[in-house]
Every structure is written in structure tokens, then in C-alpha cells.
């Protein structure tokens, strides 16, 4: 594949809850500033709290590539979609506030979306960053390369297991707009977007990790109500994916 073009702009969108760790925010920002110099990016940060929130590093607030907005506390789906209104990139990348991009993440995304025009979205392997500082890789990733439309949804529908991790999702902006942004759900809004994009377009799985995913007790996915809430919206997520797939045919 060719190297990424500096003409492709990337919008990285991050929802920041009022209880977010300021250190995590700083590390997420550092992972952006470590990206290749020939990548044009902006960081669209949305504080999901009416007042307060974590103290943002001065280097972040003084960086013209960073845009900070705020809304009433309403969850990541609303915060991310609100942030999308300010985003200007051709490519939109998800970054959870407690995660970090690998140093080659954005160049891998842009290179694929430039070189393979009929691919609409990408995901990548994840490396879990454990509380003791050690790391752990997921051993069941699919082969690198193209993911035919419907592949991810079919597996999730049959087994309730995702073939790829939605925290690594990147996509073309027009497809994200067509999907309606992040589905207005209390949980699984990232999964809902992934299967919606999978219904509309082929995807791509990168050959090297794109994300260091921090595991810690405060993660939303570890809260007691998460599993039951996830099952309550699963049918609706699949129904939307089926409707989008029917429009594609």
C-alpha cells in the first residue's frame, strides 16, 4: 500500500465523562501528538457534563487542533454525535478517553481508506493495558484484510461475540452521517455503529494493533447493569442493521 496523503483530514472524537481521570485525558492526547507528522488530525473532545469535569492539560487546551465542547450529562452516544457536528475530517476515528492510540494507528487507517476506495470502515487489533502496567493481546482476531459487508453482524447475531473491537473503529464521514451518528442508546452505542457500518459497506482489519485499551474497575462495561442493558437493546441494533443492509441491495 502507499503511504498516507497529508490531504486526508482525520477527526478523532472523544466523549469525556465528568468523572474521567485527568491523567487518562493527558495520555490520550499524548497518543495523538505521537502520530506521524504527515497525518492531518483534529481532536474533537466533548465534555459529557454540564459543569466541572476533569482538568484539561494546558498543552491540550492551547493546541489549535483540539476543539472542546460541552453538553448536559447524557452518555457517550449523545456526546459523540454532538461532537460530530464540529468535526471536519473526511475520516472519523473513535477514541475512548481512557485508551491510547498506537503510534501508527492513524497512518494505517488513512492508508487503507485511500488505497481501497470501496472499503468504508476499519478496525484493528487491541492490546489490553492492565492495571499493573502489563499488556495482553486478544488471541482470536480475524485475518488481516477485507471484511465483507455483513460478516461482523452475522457472527454477532449468531454468537453474541464480535469479531472485531468497536473501540478501534474508523470510518468515512459520509457513512457515519448516513447511519445517524451513534445510536441513542444507554449502552452498546459503539456496537450499534459498528454493525450499521458493516451493513452498509465492506470493512478492513489492520494487521497491527491500533489501540492500547486500558482495563480498570471504572469502565462502563464493568458496571453491574451493563450486561442486562446490552441484551435489552440487542434486537433493535440488529433490526436497524437489517434495514440498512436491505437498502444497500
Buried (B, 14 or more C-beta within 10 A) or exposed (E): EEEBEEEBBBBBBBBBBEEBBEEBBBBBBBBBEBBBEBBBBBBBBBBBBEEEBBEBBEEBEEBEEBBBBBBEBBBBBBBBBBBBEBBEBBBBBBBBBBBBBBEBBBBBBBBBBBEBEEBBBBBBBBBBBEEEEEEEEEEEBBEEEBBEBBBBBBBBBEEEEBBBBBBBBBBBBEBBEBBBBBBEBBBBBBBBBBBBBBBBBBBBBBEEBBBBBBEEEEEBEEEEEBEEBBEBBBEEBBEBBBEBBEEEE
